[in-house]
Amino acid sequence: MKFSVALLIVSLLMAGNASASNDRRACKEELRKLNDALSVNYTGQNHHGYRQAKASRDNLEYKKCANQARKARERVERDGDL
């Protein structure tokens, strides 16, 4: 019984690490995409979104980083179409 509880705890920890790794990758990818979009359409407002996403990454909030970078990139692309 103790072995199965220990195995459950270890498996949950490993699943959490895999999730965090995916969040880090998503953050990195979204920041790269945002940086590419900013090279085409740079404004102070767009740069502010980039800085917010990067600050979230520095605070190890990778899911928040990916969401902020995605939203900022979508804003840049939408404003560029106008």
N, C-alpha and C positions, 0 to 999 in steps of 0.2 A: 504494500500500500504506500509506504513512504517513497519507494522507488518511482511509482507512477505519479505521485504528486511532484517529486523533483523533476521528472521528465516533462511534465506539463509546464512547470515554471521555466525550464530551460527552453522549451519549444516556443513559449510566448515571448521570451526575451529575444530569441533569434528572429522571430517574425517581426518584432518591433524594430530590430536593427535593419532588416530588409526594407521595411517601410520607410525608415529614415533615409536609407540609401537612395531609394526611388525618389523621395522628396528632394534630396540634394541634387540628383541628376536633373529633375524637372526644373528646379530653380536655376541651375547653371544653363540649361538649354533656353529657358525663357529669357534670361538676362542676355544671352548671346543674340537671340532673335530681336530683342528690344534694341540692343546696341546697333544691330544692322539696320533696323528701321530708323533709328535716330540719325544714322549717317546720311540718310536721304532727306529727312525732314526734322531739323533740329530747332527747337524753341526752348525757352526757359521752363515752360510748363511741362514739356516732355522730359526735360532733364530732371525736374523735380520728381517725377514718377520713377525715373531710373534710380535716383538717390534713395528714395524710400524703399524700393525693392532691395537695393544693395545693403541698406541698413538692416533690413530684416534678415538678410543672409548673414551679415556679420553678427547678429544676435542669435544665430542658429535657429531661426524660425523659417525653415525651408519651404514649408507649405504656403505660408503667408508671402514669402518672397516670390514664389512661382505665380501666385494669384495676382500680386501687385504688378509684376513684370508683364504678365499676360494682358491685364487690363490696360496698362500704359501703352503696350504695343498696339493693341486694338484701337486705342484712342489716336495714336500717331497715324495708323493706317487709315482710319476713318477721316481724320482731319486732312490727310493728304489727298483723299479722293474729292474733297470739296473744291 
